[in-house]
Amino acid sequence: MKPSAVSGIQHEEPLLFEQAHAESAAIALPGLDAEPPAALAAFARQAPAGIPGLSEPEVVRHFVRLSQWNHGIETGFYPLGSCTMKYNPRVNEQVARLPGLALLHPEQPEETAQGLLGLLFDLQQWLGEIAGLPHVTLQPAAGAHGELTGMMMIRAWHASRGDAKRRKVLVPDSAHGTNPASAVLAGMHTVELKSAPNGRIDLDVLKAHLDDETAALMLTNPNTTGMFESDIAEICRLVHEAGGLVYGDGANLNALVGVARPGDMGIDCLHINVHKTFSTPHGGGGPGAGPVAVCDALAPFLPVPRIEKVGAEDGARYRIVRESPQSIGPVFGGLGQVGVLLRAAAYIMAFGREHLHRIAEDAVLNANYVRARLEGAFHAPFPGLCKHECLFTDEYQHRHGVKTLDIAKRLIDLGFHPMTVYFPLIVHGAMLIEPTETESRETLDAFCDAMLEIARQCEAGEVEDILNAPRLPIRRRLDETQAARRPVLVWNDRPTTANEAG
Ligand SMILES: Cc1ncc(COP(=O)(O)O)c(C=O)c1O
């Protein structure tokens, strides 16, 4: 097996403050030669800022060394379920860096930015077509931000119909935590729907909760167990009949893109994590983008600014619409995370309308390949074909004293980023594996071999390496009790006094 992540020797890396030595500071600032204005005097610094004295090479080397501690999709397989950690092709980077796009200023006159506006307009259209929901905002900066935007639009729609009491949002217990959080931020309250034993929506439970206060159902399809909600048409019909709307969490669009359209299933509003489905890089907090596509009824409530096309194909111009009477207003600066959106546009263009379906087909094939190889060795709570990710639990390994966390830590020693652990919450000891379409069969086999070896070691009682993993990286397993009870979150150059330490 080829180790795919652990490479080179890692040394302990002191903080910049610990490396500092004032005499080699890269920049020496002159002393202050003016008194601060009286109004600001109270805020004036009384002592030096404490910026560490370091030369430029020392700073650069520090950060490059730290970056080498990271596992990224460019260093190895990253099967983090629900996160779609797919490879971001280099051509995406080239497109996003083209000076004619990258050097534009968000506030420059639209007449001088027609190329970029045209490209973003096309992206709006493509995403609308992919979602089966024709009206799109590119503004939201992430999936969760898209959820908030969508819920704000849904709330505005109910209010516009004089039905402002509809504030109840139904959220299945398998949903991502951002769903209820976004609904609450938008001024709604949530009710959790218990899933059926097969991990899908229980129609009777849904029916029991639908009433004249229901604003929406938030639904992820395929859901976070990797299963397609096969009753989706009936689910949407029931919610609509009760006067609510269906919000689609499109984080799992990788299973459907180019093959099936959420809008055709009855979904009214969908966010698209372009940093997942369309390969733009993510992790470490961003940046991402979460465009939202909506049905006709919600279109008047879309955020502004939006891009509009004026005129026919040949002489078409693009303009930025900054005001719209029923709009919920801006949810982000400018037109959105343009650099991320450009990478997504490049990924879509690389496949084209004709071949886009191959993304979903290959992603689903890869997930089922992994599922088929691991089934039997690991417990599958919902057996049978999955979509773009497969779910296992630690039930078999638990009998030998090995938990999901131990398996994840052991994978690090074997050169792989662990899968998503303990999510979704509706199964005990969840391990959610999402290989994506960008991995080769050789890589999938190497990962499956590692997993099967862990399962074999458990059966044979050879669990020491697993329980003590990871041994190879510079950071070993944390003492989780101490980390929770006495977290050390800040560096302090002042020696801790006995009092503080106690
Ligand atoms: C199912 C699901 N919904 C929503 C989100 C939130 O997306 P983002 O991280 O872009 O805010 C995620 C993120 O992992 C997710 O997996």
The ligand as an SDF file (V2000), in Angstrom:
LIG
                    3D

 16 16  0  0  0  0  0  0  0  0999 V2000
  -25.5930   18.2120    4.7560 C   0  0  0  0  0  0  0  0  0  0  0  0
  -24.9140   19.5340    4.9820 C   0  0  0  0  0  0  0  0  0  0  0  0
  -25.6480   20.6520    5.0210 N   0  0  0  0  0  0  0  0  0  0  0  0
  -25.0780   21.8650    5.2020 C   0  0  0  0  0  0  0  0  0  0  0  0
  -23.7170   22.0040    5.3630 C   0  0  0  0  0  0  0  0  0  0  0  0
  -23.1470   23.3690    5.5980 C   0  0  0  0  0  0  0  0  0  0  0  0
  -22.3650   23.7820    4.5220 O   0  0  0  0  0  0  0  0  0  0  0  0
  -21.1630   24.8240    4.7210 P   0  0  0  0  0  0  0  0  0  0  0  0
  -20.1010   24.1000    5.4830 O   0  0  0  0  0  0  0  0  0  0  0  0
  -20.7510   25.1950    3.3410 O   0  0  0  0  0  0  0  0  0  0  0  0
  -21.6930   25.9800    5.4870 O   0  0  0  0  0  0  0  0  0  0  0  0
  -22.9100   20.8600    5.3470 C   0  0  0  0  0  0  0  0  0  0  0  0
  -21.4500   20.9730    5.5550 C   0  0  0  0  0  0  0  0  0  0  0  0
  -20.7400   20.0310    5.7130 O   0  0  0  0  0  0  0  0  0  0  0  0
  -23.5120   19.5990    5.1370 C   0  0  0  0  0  0  0  0  0  0  0  0
  -22.7850   18.4780    5.0890 O   0  0  0  0  0  0  0  0  0  0  0  0
  1  2  1  0
  2  3  1  0
  2 15  2  0
  3  4  2  0
  4  5  1  0
  5  6  1  0
  5 12  2  0
  6  7  1  0
  7  8  1  0
  8  9  2  0
  8 10  1  0
  8 11  1  0
 12 13  1  0
 12 15  1  0
 13 14  2  0
 15 16  1  0
M  END
$$$$
